Amino acid sequence: MTFVSLAERLGRDAFPARVLHRDYRHVPGALSEQETGALCSFDTLNDLLATHRLEPPRLRLSADGEMLAPHRYAVPVVTRRSTVWQRIHPAELHERLADGASLVVDAIDELHAPIGALAQELEGWLRTRVQVNAYASWTSVEGFGTHWDDHDVIVIQVAGAKRWKLFGPTRTAPMYRDVAEPEEPPPDPVADLVLGPGDVLYLPRGWWHAVTADQGSASLHLTCGLGTHTGADLIRWLSDELRTSDRIRSDLPVHRSADEQSDYLAALGKEMAAALEDPALLTRYAVARDADDLGRLRPSLPHVDRTPDAPATRVRLTTGRGRLALTADATVFTAAGSTVEFAPAAAPLLRHLLTVPAGTWVTFAELAEHAGLPLSDVAAVVDELIQGQAATLAAEQR
Protein backbone atom coordinates (compact mmCIF):
# COMPACT_ATOMS: atom_id res chain seq x y z
CA MET A 1 0.00 0.00 0.00
CA THR A 2 1.43 3.38 -1.03
CA PHE A 3 1.55 5.68 1.99
CA VAL A 4 0.55 9.30 1.40
CA SER A 5 1.82 11.83 3.96
CA LEU A 6 -0.23 15.01 3.76
CA ALA A 7 1.73 16.37 6.70
CA GLU A 8 4.88 16.49 4.58
CA ARG A 9 3.08 18.01 1.58
CA LEU A 10 1.47 20.75 3.69
CA GLY A 11 4.62 21.74 5.52
CA ARG A 12 4.68 19.55 8.67
CA ASP A 13 5.43 21.86 11.66
CA ALA A 14 5.06 25.10 9.69
CA PHE A 15 1.45 24.36 8.75
CA PRO A 16 -0.12 24.30 12.25
CA ALA A 17 2.13 27.17 13.33
CA ARG A 18 1.32 29.53 10.45
CA VAL A 19 -1.75 28.34 8.51
CA LEU A 20 -4.08 26.13 10.57
CA HIS A 21 -7.33 27.96 11.52
CA ARG A 22 -5.97 31.16 9.90
CA ASP A 23 -6.11 31.14 6.10
CA TYR A 24 -6.63 28.87 3.12
CA ARG A 25 -3.72 27.15 1.39
CA HIS A 26 -3.62 25.70 -2.11
CA VAL A 27 -0.80 23.27 -2.92
CA PRO A 28 -0.83 22.37 -6.65
CA GLY A 29 0.56 18.95 -7.51
CA ALA A 30 1.07 17.92 -3.90
CA LEU A 31 0.40 14.26 -4.74
CA SER A 32 1.54 12.26 -7.74
CA GLU A 33 -0.79 10.36 -10.06
CA GLN A 34 0.40 7.11 -8.48
CA GLU A 35 -0.40 8.41 -4.98
CA THR A 36 -3.89 9.66 -5.81
CA GLY A 37 -4.63 6.39 -7.61
CA ALA A 38 -3.52 4.42 -4.56
CA LEU A 39 -5.83 6.47 -2.34
CA CYS A 40 -9.04 6.28 -4.35
CA SER A 41 -10.47 6.04 -7.86
CA PHE A 42 -13.80 5.68 -9.63
CA ASP A 43 -13.21 1.91 -9.51
CA THR A 44 -13.02 2.26 -5.72
CA LEU A 45 -16.45 3.92 -5.74
CA ASN A 46 -17.89 1.30 -8.08
CA ASP A 47 -16.67 -1.52 -5.85
CA LEU A 48 -17.95 0.11 -2.64
CA LEU A 49 -21.38 0.77 -4.12
CA ALA A 50 -21.58 -2.80 -5.40
CA THR A 51 -20.44 -4.55 -2.22
CA HIS A 52 -21.77 -2.43 0.67
CA ARG A 53 -25.25 -1.56 1.86
CA LEU A 54 -24.74 2.19 2.06
CA GLU A 55 -27.93 3.69 3.42
CA PRO A 56 -28.71 7.42 3.16
CA PRO A 57 -27.27 9.71 4.40
CA ARG A 58 -24.06 7.61 4.35
CA LEU A 59 -24.54 7.50 0.59
CA ARG A 60 -26.50 10.38 -0.87
CA LEU A 61 -27.06 12.43 -4.01
CA SER A 62 -27.36 16.20 -3.86
CA ALA A 63 -28.17 18.90 -6.41
CA ASP A 64 -28.63 22.66 -5.94
CA GLY A 65 -28.24 22.26 -2.20
CA GLU A 66 -31.01 19.65 -1.86
CA MET A 67 -30.64 15.95 -1.09
CA LEU A 68 -32.42 13.71 -3.60
CA ALA A 69 -34.95 11.16 -2.33
CA PRO A 70 -33.44 7.63 -2.37
CA HIS A 71 -36.25 6.25 -4.53
CA ARG A 72 -34.86 8.28 -7.43
CA TYR A 73 -31.70 6.16 -7.64
CA ALA A 74 -32.29 3.08 -5.45
CA VAL A 75 -34.93 0.42 -4.91
CA PRO A 76 -36.00 -0.95 -1.51
CA VAL A 77 -35.20 -4.60 -0.85
CA VAL A 78 -37.02 -6.57 1.83
CA THR A 79 -35.01 -9.46 3.24
CA ARG A 80 -36.51 -12.70 4.52
CA ARG A 81 -36.01 -11.31 8.03
CA SER A 82 -38.22 -8.34 7.08
CA THR A 83 -35.47 -5.74 7.15
CA VAL A 84 -35.42 -3.13 4.39
CA TRP A 85 -32.38 -1.69 2.66
CA GLN A 86 -31.85 0.46 -0.41
CA ARG A 87 -30.14 -1.25 -3.37
CA ILE A 88 -28.49 1.09 -5.85
CA HIS A 89 -30.16 0.96 -9.28
CA PRO A 90 -27.22 1.73 -11.63
CA ALA A 91 -29.29 2.99 -14.56
CA GLU A 92 -31.24 5.40 -12.37
CA LEU A 93 -28.05 6.45 -10.59
CA HIS A 94 -26.35 7.26 -13.89
CA GLU A 95 -29.33 9.33 -15.01
CA ARG A 96 -29.43 11.40 -11.82
CA LEU A 97 -25.68 12.05 -11.99
CA ALA A 98 -25.85 13.01 -15.67
CA ASP A 99 -28.66 15.46 -14.80
CA GLY A 100 -26.39 17.29 -12.35
CA ALA A 101 -26.49 15.50 -9.00
CA SER A 102 -23.30 15.03 -6.98
CA LEU A 103 -22.59 11.71 -5.27
CA VAL A 104 -21.34 11.64 -1.68
CA VAL A 105 -19.99 8.75 0.40
CA ASP A 106 -19.58 9.74 4.05
CA ALA A 107 -16.74 8.32 6.17
CA ILE A 108 -15.11 6.49 3.28
CA ASP A 109 -12.07 6.19 5.56
CA GLU A 110 -14.02 3.44 7.37
CA LEU A 111 -14.56 1.53 4.11
CA HIS A 112 -11.26 1.79 2.24
CA ALA A 113 -7.95 1.02 3.99
CA PRO A 114 -5.68 3.50 2.12
CA ILE A 115 -7.99 6.40 3.00
CA GLY A 116 -8.20 5.10 6.57
CA ALA A 117 -4.40 5.25 6.81
CA LEU A 118 -4.46 8.81 5.44
CA ALA A 119 -6.98 9.84 8.09
CA GLN A 120 -4.99 8.14 10.85
CA GLU A 121 -1.84 10.00 9.81
CA LEU A 122 -3.70 13.32 9.94
CA GLU A 123 -5.06 12.45 13.38
CA GLY A 124 -1.58 11.74 14.70
CA TRP A 125 -0.25 14.96 13.19
CA LEU A 126 -3.02 17.40 14.09
CA ARG A 127 -4.27 15.50 17.20
CA THR A 128 -7.94 15.57 16.29
CA ARG A 129 -10.59 13.25 14.88
CA VAL A 130 -10.70 13.08 11.08
CA GLN A 131 -13.54 11.92 8.83
CA VAL A 132 -13.01 11.61 5.08
CA ASN A 133 -15.91 11.97 2.63
CA ALA A 134 -15.78 11.29 -1.11
CA TYR A 135 -17.50 13.66 -3.57
CA ALA A 136 -18.05 12.88 -7.26
CA SER A 137 -19.62 15.26 -9.80
CA TRP A 138 -20.17 15.24 -13.56
CA THR A 139 -21.70 18.64 -14.43
CA SER A 140 -21.46 22.32 -13.58
CA VAL A 141 -24.51 22.09 -11.29
CA GLU A 142 -23.51 22.99 -7.73
CA GLY A 143 -24.31 20.05 -5.51
CA PHE A 144 -24.44 22.08 -2.29
CA GLY A 145 -24.65 25.73 -3.32
CA THR A 146 -22.53 28.40 -1.68
CA HIS A 147 -22.04 27.24 1.90
CA TRP A 148 -19.66 27.04 4.86
CA ASP A 149 -18.57 24.11 7.02
CA ASP A 150 -18.40 24.01 10.82
CA HIS A 151 -14.99 22.30 10.70
CA ASP A 152 -11.71 22.79 8.84
CA VAL A 153 -11.22 20.68 5.72
CA ILE A 154 -8.30 19.37 3.71
CA VAL A 155 -9.34 18.60 0.13
CA ILE A 156 -7.52 16.19 -2.20
CA GLN A 157 -8.48 16.25 -5.86
CA VAL A 158 -8.24 12.62 -7.00
CA ALA A 159 -9.54 12.60 -10.59
CA GLY A 160 -10.75 15.21 -13.06
CA ALA A 161 -10.97 18.85 -12.01
CA LYS A 162 -13.18 20.99 -9.82
CA ARG A 163 -13.58 24.74 -9.44
CA TRP A 164 -13.55 26.20 -5.92
CA LYS A 165 -14.72 29.76 -5.40
CA LEU A 166 -13.69 30.97 -1.94
CA PHE A 167 -15.51 33.94 -0.41
CA GLY A 168 -13.93 34.05 3.05
CA PRO A 169 -15.70 34.00 6.43
CA THR A 170 -18.43 36.40 7.59
CA ARG A 171 -18.45 35.23 11.21
CA THR A 172 -15.48 34.31 13.39
CA ALA A 173 -15.34 30.56 14.05
CA PRO A 174 -19.02 29.68 13.51
CA MET A 175 -20.19 26.50 15.21
CA TYR A 176 -22.72 23.75 14.56
CA ARG A 177 -24.49 24.79 17.77
CA ASP A 178 -24.23 28.57 17.68
CA VAL A 179 -26.16 31.63 18.82
CA ALA A 180 -26.20 33.31 15.39
CA GLU A 181 -25.77 32.53 11.71
CA PRO A 182 -22.96 34.05 9.61
CA GLU A 183 -23.90 36.96 7.39
CA GLU A 184 -24.27 36.25 3.68
CA PRO A 185 -20.99 36.02 1.71
CA PRO A 186 -19.79 38.91 -0.47
CA PRO A 187 -20.68 38.74 -4.18
CA ASP A 188 -17.10 38.36 -5.40
CA PRO A 189 -14.78 35.54 -4.33
CA VAL A 190 -11.40 36.18 -2.74
CA ALA A 191 -10.01 33.23 -4.72
CA ASP A 192 -11.13 31.27 -7.78
CA LEU A 193 -9.21 28.00 -7.97
CA VAL A 194 -9.37 25.02 -10.30
CA LEU A 195 -8.05 21.90 -8.59
CA GLY A 196 -6.56 19.20 -10.79
CA PRO A 197 -5.48 15.66 -9.86
CA GLY A 198 -3.03 15.71 -6.96
CA ASP A 199 -3.86 19.27 -5.86
CA VAL A 200 -4.55 19.84 -2.17
CA LEU A 201 -6.61 22.65 -0.63
CA TYR A 202 -6.91 23.56 3.05
CA LEU A 203 -9.91 25.64 4.11
CA PRO A 204 -10.64 26.87 7.66
CA ARG A 205 -14.14 26.46 9.06
CA GLY A 206 -16.59 29.23 8.38
CA TRP A 207 -15.20 30.05 4.93
CA TRP A 208 -17.98 30.37 2.37
CA HIS A 209 -17.27 28.38 -0.80
CA ALA A 210 -18.97 27.12 -3.95
CA VAL A 211 -17.77 24.01 -5.77
CA THR A 212 -18.56 22.93 -9.34
CA ALA A 213 -17.27 20.36 -11.81
CA ASP A 214 -17.37 22.80 -14.70
CA GLN A 215 -14.19 21.69 -16.47
CA GLY A 216 -15.87 19.18 -18.77
CA SER A 217 -14.77 16.00 -17.03
CA ALA A 218 -15.95 13.71 -14.26
CA SER A 219 -14.52 14.90 -10.95
CA LEU A 220 -13.68 12.99 -7.78
CA HIS A 221 -12.24 14.49 -4.61
CA LEU A 222 -11.79 13.59 -0.97
CA THR A 223 -12.57 15.99 1.86
CA CYS A 224 -10.85 15.36 5.19
CA GLY A 225 -12.98 16.99 7.90
CA LEU A 226 -10.97 17.96 10.99
CA GLY A 227 -12.71 17.78 14.36
CA THR A 228 -12.84 21.08 16.24
CA HIS A 229 -11.49 21.86 19.72
CA THR A 230 -13.07 25.09 20.95
CA GLY A 231 -13.25 27.06 24.17
CA ALA A 232 -16.72 25.59 24.65
CA ASP A 233 -15.21 22.09 24.47
CA LEU A 234 -12.54 23.04 26.99
CA ILE A 235 -15.12 24.41 29.44
CA ARG A 236 -17.28 21.31 29.05
CA TRP A 237 -14.29 19.07 29.79
CA LEU A 238 -13.17 21.29 32.67
CA SER A 239 -16.61 21.08 34.29
CA ASP A 240 -16.13 17.31 34.54
CA GLU A 241 -12.62 17.72 35.91
CA LEU A 242 -13.84 20.08 38.63
CA ARG A 243 -16.36 17.62 40.02
CA THR A 244 -13.75 16.72 42.62
CA SER A 245 -14.76 20.01 44.27
CA ASP A 246 -17.51 19.96 46.92
CA ARG A 247 -18.69 23.36 45.73
CA ILE A 248 -18.97 22.29 42.10
CA ARG A 249 -21.02 19.24 43.10
CA SER A 250 -23.25 21.10 45.54
CA ASP A 251 -26.77 22.32 44.70
CA LEU A 252 -27.15 25.84 43.36
CA PRO A 253 -28.50 28.23 46.02
CA VAL A 254 -31.46 29.30 43.88
CA HIS A 255 -33.79 29.47 46.92
CA ARG A 256 -31.44 31.42 49.19
CA SER A 257 -30.93 35.13 49.71
CA ALA A 258 -29.31 37.42 47.18
CA ASP A 259 -26.22 37.78 49.42
CA GLU A 260 -25.80 34.01 49.71
CA GLN A 261 -26.15 33.63 45.95
CA SER A 262 -23.54 36.35 45.40
CA ASP A 263 -21.12 34.67 47.80
CA TYR A 264 -21.61 31.33 46.06
CA LEU A 265 -20.94 32.78 42.61
CA ALA A 266 -17.85 34.59 43.84
CA ALA A 267 -16.45 31.39 45.33
CA LEU A 268 -17.33 29.44 42.20
CA GLY A 269 -15.61 32.05 40.06
CA LYS A 270 -12.42 31.74 42.11
CA GLU A 271 -12.35 27.98 41.59
CA MET A 272 -12.90 28.38 37.86
CA ALA A 273 -10.26 31.10 37.60
CA ALA A 274 -7.73 29.00 39.51
CA ALA A 275 -8.32 26.09 37.14
CA LEU A 276 -7.93 28.30 34.07
CA GLU A 277 -4.64 29.71 35.40
CA ASP A 278 -3.00 26.29 35.24
CA PRO A 279 -0.32 26.67 32.51
CA ALA A 280 -0.63 22.96 31.70
CA LEU A 281 -4.41 23.04 31.24
CA LEU A 282 -4.44 22.91 27.43
CA THR A 283 -1.89 20.10 27.44
CA ARG A 284 -3.98 18.11 29.92
CA TYR A 285 -7.05 18.69 27.77
CA ALA A 286 -5.24 17.52 24.62
CA VAL A 287 -3.92 14.40 26.36
CA ALA A 288 -7.41 13.57 27.65
CA ARG A 289 -9.00 14.00 24.23
CA ASP A 290 -6.34 11.81 22.62
CA ALA A 291 -6.92 9.14 25.25
CA ASP A 292 -10.68 9.15 24.63
CA ASP A 293 -10.43 8.75 20.86
CA LEU A 294 -11.10 5.14 19.85
CA GLY A 295 -9.52 5.48 16.43
CA ARG A 296 -10.44 2.75 13.95
CA LEU A 297 -11.04 -0.31 16.07
CA ARG A 298 -10.22 -3.58 14.31
CA PRO A 299 -10.38 -7.16 15.64
CA SER A 300 -7.45 -9.57 15.34
CA LEU A 301 -9.19 -12.70 14.08
CA PRO A 302 -8.41 -15.56 14.21
CA HIS A 303 -6.23 -14.77 17.24
CA VAL A 304 -8.94 -14.69 19.90
CA ASP A 305 -7.15 -16.52 22.72
CA ARG A 306 -3.47 -15.57 22.55
CA THR A 307 -0.97 -13.54 20.57
CA PRO A 308 1.43 -15.79 18.63
CA ASP A 309 5.11 -15.03 19.28
CA ALA A 310 6.28 -15.95 15.77
CA PRO A 311 8.81 -13.60 14.09
CA ALA A 312 6.50 -13.05 11.09
CA THR A 313 3.47 -12.03 13.19
CA ARG A 314 2.43 -8.53 12.08
CA VAL A 315 0.87 -5.78 14.18
CA ARG A 316 -0.17 -2.16 13.76
CA LEU A 317 -1.86 0.47 15.92
CA THR A 318 -5.54 1.25 15.41
CA THR A 319 -5.19 4.93 16.32
CA GLY A 320 -2.90 7.78 15.35
CA ARG A 321 -3.33 9.53 18.69
CA GLY A 322 -1.53 7.19 21.08
CA ARG A 323 0.74 8.81 23.66
CA LEU A 324 3.80 7.50 25.44
CA ALA A 325 4.93 8.78 28.85
CA LEU A 326 8.06 7.65 30.68
CA THR A 327 8.45 7.63 34.45
CA ALA A 328 11.31 6.45 36.61
CA ASP A 329 10.01 2.90 36.79
CA ALA A 330 7.36 2.52 34.08
CA THR A 331 6.39 3.15 30.47
CA VAL A 332 2.80 4.40 30.24
CA PHE A 333 0.93 4.00 26.94
CA THR A 334 -2.43 5.71 26.48
CA ALA A 335 -4.66 5.14 23.48
CA ALA A 336 -8.15 4.07 22.38
CA GLY A 337 -9.73 4.76 25.75
CA SER A 338 -7.26 2.77 27.87
CA THR A 339 -4.00 3.31 29.75
CA VAL A 340 -1.48 0.48 30.21
CA GLU A 341 1.72 0.50 32.26
CA PHE A 342 4.69 -1.48 30.96
CA ALA A 343 8.23 -2.01 32.14
CA PRO A 344 10.72 0.63 30.94
CA ALA A 345 12.20 -1.89 28.48
CA ALA A 346 9.00 -1.72 26.42
CA ALA A 347 9.53 1.96 25.51
CA PRO A 348 11.54 1.40 22.27
CA LEU A 349 8.93 -1.07 21.01
CA LEU A 350 6.03 1.28 21.67
CA ARG A 351 7.89 4.28 20.27
CA HIS A 352 8.55 2.39 17.04
CA LEU A 353 4.86 1.52 16.65
CA LEU A 354 4.01 5.20 17.14
CA THR A 355 6.52 6.47 14.58
CA VAL A 356 5.99 4.13 11.61
CA PRO A 357 3.59 5.47 8.93
CA ALA A 358 -0.09 5.05 9.77
CA GLY A 359 -1.51 1.71 8.69
CA THR A 360 1.92 0.10 8.39
CA TRP A 361 2.26 -3.50 9.54
CA VAL A 362 5.32 -4.22 11.70
CA THR A 363 6.66 -7.72 12.30
CA PHE A 364 7.47 -9.06 15.73
CA ALA A 365 11.01 -9.68 14.50
CA GLU A 366 11.38 -5.97 13.72
CA LEU A 367 9.98 -4.98 17.13
CA ALA A 368 12.26 -7.45 18.92
CA GLU A 369 15.28 -5.99 17.14
CA HIS A 370 14.30 -2.39 17.97
CA ALA A 371 13.60 -3.12 21.62
CA GLY A 372 16.21 -5.79 22.25
CA LEU A 373 13.49 -8.07 23.64
CA PRO A 374 12.75 -11.76 23.14
CA LEU A 375 9.75 -12.57 20.95
CA SER A 376 7.81 -13.79 23.97
CA ASP A 377 8.07 -10.35 25.58
CA VAL A 378 7.08 -8.64 22.32
CA ALA A 379 4.00 -10.86 22.16
CA ALA A 380 3.14 -10.04 25.78
CA VAL A 381 3.32 -6.27 25.15
CA VAL A 382 1.28 -6.51 21.96
CA ASP A 383 -1.28 -8.70 23.70
CA GLU A 384 -1.83 -5.92 26.26
CA LEU A 385 -2.31 -3.42 23.43
CA ILE A 386 -4.84 -5.70 21.76
CA GLN A 387 -6.74 -6.11 25.02
CA GLY A 388 -6.81 -2.30 25.23
CA GLN A 389 -8.09 -2.11 21.61
CA ALA A 390 -5.10 0.00 20.58
CA ALA A 391 -3.52 -2.58 18.25
CA THR A 392 -4.55 -5.27 15.77
CA LEU A 393 -2.88 -8.34 14.29
CA ALA A 394 -2.82 -9.37 10.65
CA ALA A 395 -4.53 -12.69 10.05
CA GLU A 396 -1.73 -14.10 7.89
CA GLN A 397 2.00 -14.22 8.49
CA ARG A 398 4.18 -13.31 5.51
Protein Blocks (a to p, Z undefined) as FASTA:
>chain_A
ZZddfklmnopjmmmmmmgopbccddehkbcfklmmmmpcfklmmmmmmmpccddfkbcc
deehiacdfklmpccdddfkopacddddfklmmmmmmnopacddehkllmmmklmmmmmm
mmmmnopacdddddddfbfbdfklpaddfbdcddddfbhcdddddebjabehiafbdcbd
cddddfbdfbdcdddehiacdddehiacddddfeopacdddddddddddfklmmmmmmmm
mmmpmklmpccfklbcfklmmmmmmmmmmmmmmmmmpmklmmmmmmmmmmmpgbjaddfb
fblkbccfbfklccddfbfkbccdddfkbccddeehiacdddfklmmmmmmmmmmcehia
cdfklmmmmnopafklmmmmmmmmmmnopaccdfbdZZ
